Amino acid sequence: MPAIIKMPNSLEDYAIVELQGDIQADCAMDGRFLGNLFFGNNGIPMLIIGNHLMYGKESKMEKPLAMLRRVKSDETGAEYHVNAIIRQKILFKTRPKPIVGTPGKGK
């Protein structure tokens, strides 16, 4: 399932976070914390998963997606409201880089 985030520079912009590759975990990851997403001073997205760092790239989606919310459901059908339009995606396609601490720091 794709992760949908609210963009920090706007109240109405949403984006999909896309990871190319596999996340290996000991248990199911549905609804669990995966990592921290930051935007650097230059606007480059950075994702920290454990002690690995990934750099991403923002791009516009070819076809925007609608985020829907089910309002009513009965025997005649269901009614949905559009919560937001997703026009951007954040793509992480490079290999993660290990975060290595500086030895002897703080001693």
N, C-alpha and C positions, 0 to 999 in steps of 0.2 A: 504494500500500500504506500503510495507517495505521501511524503510529509508536506503539509501546507503551512506556510508561515506568513505572518503579517510583516510587511516590509517596514523598516524603521524610519524611512524618510517620508512616509505618507500614512494617513489614517485609513485610506480606502484601498491601497495596493496590497495584493497578495502574490505569493510566488510559490512554485513547487520546487522542492529540493530533490534533485536527481543524483543518485550515486551509481556510477558504473562499476560493476563488480559485485562481489558478495560480502555480506557481513556474517562472520562466523561467530555464533554465540552458543552457550551451553543450554539456553532455554529460549522459549518463544519471545520475540521482541515486540509483540503487539502492545501498544500503549506504554512502553517502557522508555526510560531516558536513554538516548543514544549518545549524545555529545553536546558540545557548546558551539553555537554558530556566532561568529563575530564578523563585523565589517571593518577592515583596516582604515587608516586615515585616507588612503588612496581609493577606497571603495571596493577593494578586492575582498570577496567573501572567504573566510577561513573557518574550517570545521575541525574541532579538536575532539577526537574519540580516544578516550583513555590517554595513552602517552604517544599518540600519533597526530600529526598535523596534516591537513589537506587544504590546498588552495583551489578555489573554484572560479567560475566565470558566470556573470549574469548575461542572459540573452532573452530576447523576446520570443514568445512562442509563435509558431506559424499559425496555429488555430487556437484562439483563447478558449478557456474552459469556464463553465459556470459552476459556482458552489451553491448547491440547492439545499433547502431545509424543508422537510415534510411538515405541512401545517395541519392537514386534515386527511383522514383516510376513512372511507366507508365502503359500502357495497357498490356504489356508483363509480368509485375511482378514488384517486388520491390528488391532493392539491399541494403544489410546491411553490415556494417563494425563492427568488434569487437573492442570496446573501451578498455575493461578490462575484466579480469577473476576474479570473486569473489570467494575466497577460505575460508574466515573466516566469522564467525558470532559472534556478541556480544549479549549474552542472559541475559536479566534482568527478573528473575523469582521470586525474593523475594518481600515481601511487602515493600512499601516505608516507610522510617523512617522520622518522622517530624524533621525539623531543628528548634531548639529552641535556641533563643539568650540568652546571659547571662544577667540577670536582674541587673540594676544599673550600667552597663558598660558605661563609657563615660560621667557620670554625676558628 
